[in-house]
């Protein structure tokens, strides 16, 4: 049996497969080059950063860029602020989007498809269109220079994640929810005890997308935060460039430190992430 299964999994090496793998290797190398340049520049002396032709291997290695960059700005404070915003966004999006998606997929009611189309239509609006009205509303509420404009909207649902979760919820067998109703479960109990535990891949995908967006968000903190003690990591990176000069070595060093957690997070959640993406389109 083991030999037969190995033979079944083995596929002969053909010219098409060789060409496919060669193309994937070349494309992977092309996409990896910017990150390799980031790593190289992060340990370069200032005189070697702008030389032409580019010097990939620094001589000597300037490891001080890391220690100097992490102390040039209060990095730990900015990291704490960023983690607060990211964590709150993940919690808010998971709760609100999953709750709305449940109502649009599991509970039958008149007009839900029309409402779903209206929610999807909001994805057509660029952020620049609603930026000024949102700033006016948050100014009226007195939320400017606080984390609230960056956190509260996540508790009001996200159209893309509602769509993603709705598609996944619709793939859950209806017999499970019907059996739970016969046993006397309320809609919220079905949502909490049946739907959410079965939707871990999709929820993990939503959490990863949300965390990455909040981690890399620059425009939002730039608009709403004025006090430097409330700055995020993305705003801290911008402080390495000013009218008096740019510190590219330290900027690349801190950028590397900021990028590594996202890469590690993706590799640890890669299987769940891919599963969540592929399973959301099973049932329309």
N, C-alpha and C positions, 0 to 999 in steps of 0.2 A: 504493500500500500504506500509506504513512504517513498519507494523508488518510483512508483507510478505517479505520485503527486509531484515529485520533483521533475519528472519528465513532462508532466502537464504544464508546470510553471515555466519550464525552459523553452525559450524561443530561439530559433536559429538566427545567427548574425547575418543580416542582409545589407546590401549597399544603402538601402533606404534608412535603415536603423543607424548605420554609421554616419550618414549625412545628417540625420536628425540630432544625434548626440553631439556631433561636431558643431552644428549650428547653435545648440543650447550652450555648449561650453564657451563659444565665442561671444554670444550674447551675455552670458553670465559675467565674463571677463570685462565686457564693455560697461555693464551696469555696476560692477565692483570698482572700477577705476576711480570714480569720484570719492568713494569712501577711502580708497587707498591713498589718494592725494590728500584727503583730510588728515589721515594718520601721519603721512610724511611731513606735511606742513606743520603739524602740531609739535614736532620735535626739531624744527629747523631754526637756525639762527636767522635774525631779521634780514641779513644781507643775502641770504640764499632763497628767500621766498619769491622774489620777483625776477629772478635771473632767467634769461632766455639763451639757449634752450633750458627747459625745466630740469631741475636736479632732483631726482626721485629719492636718492639716498643722501640724507644730510651728513655733512662733515664739518664739525662734529655734531653729535646729537645734543639738542638743547632741551634737556628734561626739565629745566627750570620753568619752561612755559606753563607746565601744569600747576606747579606750586604758586607761581606768580599770578596765573589766571584765576585760580580759585580764591585767592586773597585780594585780587584787584577789585572785585565786587563781593558783597556779602552773599556768597553762593549758597551756603547752607540755609540762610533765611529765605532766599528766593526759591530754593528747592522745597522748603517746608510750605511756602505759599502755593507753589504749583501742585504739590501733592494734596493739599486741602481742596483745591479747586477740582483737581482730577477725580479724587475720591467722591466728592459730592456730586459731580456730574455723572459718574458711573452709577451711583445709587439712584439718582433722580431719573436718569434715562431708563434704567432697567425696570424700575417700578412703574413709571407713567406709561412708557411705550408698551410694555407687556400687558398692562391692564387695558389699554385702549385696543391693542391687537386682539385680546381675548374677547372683548365685546364685539369686534368686527368679524370674528371668525367662528366662535363657538356658540354664541347666543344668537338665535334667529329673531330678527325684528325687521319691521318694514322700514325701508329707506337706508339700511346700513351700507349697501353697495354705493348708493349716491353719496353718502357721507365719506366713504372710503375714497371715492374719486375726488371729492373736494379736498381731502387731506393730501392726496397725491399731487393735486394741482399746486399746492403751496410750495412744492419742491421746485417749481418753475421760477419762483421769485428769487433773484439774486440777493445776497445779504446787503449789498449796497443800497437796494431799494428801501429796505426797512430799517436801515442803520440810523437815520436821522429821527424817524418817529420813535424808535426804541429809546434813543438817547433822551428825547423829550419826555417820554413817560418815566424813565428812571430818574431824570432830574426832578420831576414833579414829586416822585415818591421819596426823594432824598437819598437815593441809593448810590449816587456817584461817589467815587473814591472808596467803594467797599467791594467785597467779593460777591454781593448779592446779584448784580447784573450778569455775572459770569456763572452763577449757580442756579438761581431760581428758574430761568427758562428751561433747564433740563428736566424739571419736575412737571413741565406742561406738555411733554411728549415731543417726539421727533418723527417727522413724516417718513423718512427713509427707514428708520428702525421699526416703526409701526408696520410698514409694508413687509420688512424682512421677517418679523416675528409672526405676523398674520399668516404669511405663506407657510411657515413652519407649523403653526398651530393647526392649520387646515389639514396637515398630513397626519395628525393624531386620529386614530380610529374613533368614530363617533360612538361606537359601542361602549367605550370606556366611560365617557361622560354620561351616557344614558344610564349605565349601570350605577354610577355614583348618584344620579338623581333618584333612582329607584330606592337606593339605600338611605335617602334622606339628606344628602349633601346639598348645601346651598351653592349658588354660583361662585361665591368667593372661596368656599372650601374646595370646589372642583379646580378653580384657578390655582389655589395655593398647594393642594396636595396631589394633584394629578398632572395638570398641564405644565406647571413650572418644573417639577422634577424630570419630566420627559423632554424638556426643552433646553437642557443644559448646553448642548453644542451651540444652539442659536443664541442663547443668553451670553455665553462666553464670547461669541463673535461680536455681539453688540457692545459688551463691556470693553473688549480690546479696541474696537473702532472709536468708542467714546473716549477712552483713556488717551489714545494716540492723538485725537483731535485736540483735546483739552491740553495735553502736554505741549503740543506744537503751536497752539493758538498764540498769535502775536497781535492781531488787529483788535480783538476784544479787550485784553488788558491795556493796550495802548490807548483805547478810547476812554475807558472807565476808571483807570487807576492813575492817580497823580502822585501820591505819597510813595517815595522810593522804598519805604519799609514794607510796602504791600506788593512790590513788583514780583513778577514771575520770572522763571528762567529765561524765557524767550525775550523779555524786555532787558534782562541782565546781559544777554549776549549783544544786544544792540548798543550797550554802553561802551563796548570796546572800539566803536567807530564814532568819531566826533570830528568837529571842524579843526581841532588842534592836532589830529593824527589818528592813525589806526594801528591797533596792536594785533596784527594778523596771527602771529604765532600763538599768543595767549587766546585769541578768539577761536582758533582751530582746536587748541587743546581743550578748552571748556566745551566746545561743540562736540568733541569726541566723547567727553564724559557724559554729556546730555544724550547723545545718540545711543551709547552702549546699552542703557537699561531697556530701551525700546527693542533693540535687536535681541537681547536676552529674553525679554517677555514674549516676543514673537516665536522664538525657537521653542520655548517651553509650551506654548499654546498652539503650535502650528497644526497639529493633528486635529485638535478640537475646532480650531478656526476653519480649516478646510472642510471638515464635516458639517459645520454649521452653515457654511456658504452653499455647499452642494445640495443639502437637504431642504433648503428653503423653497425650492422650485418643484418639488415632487408633485404637489397637487395645487391646481389653480382654482 
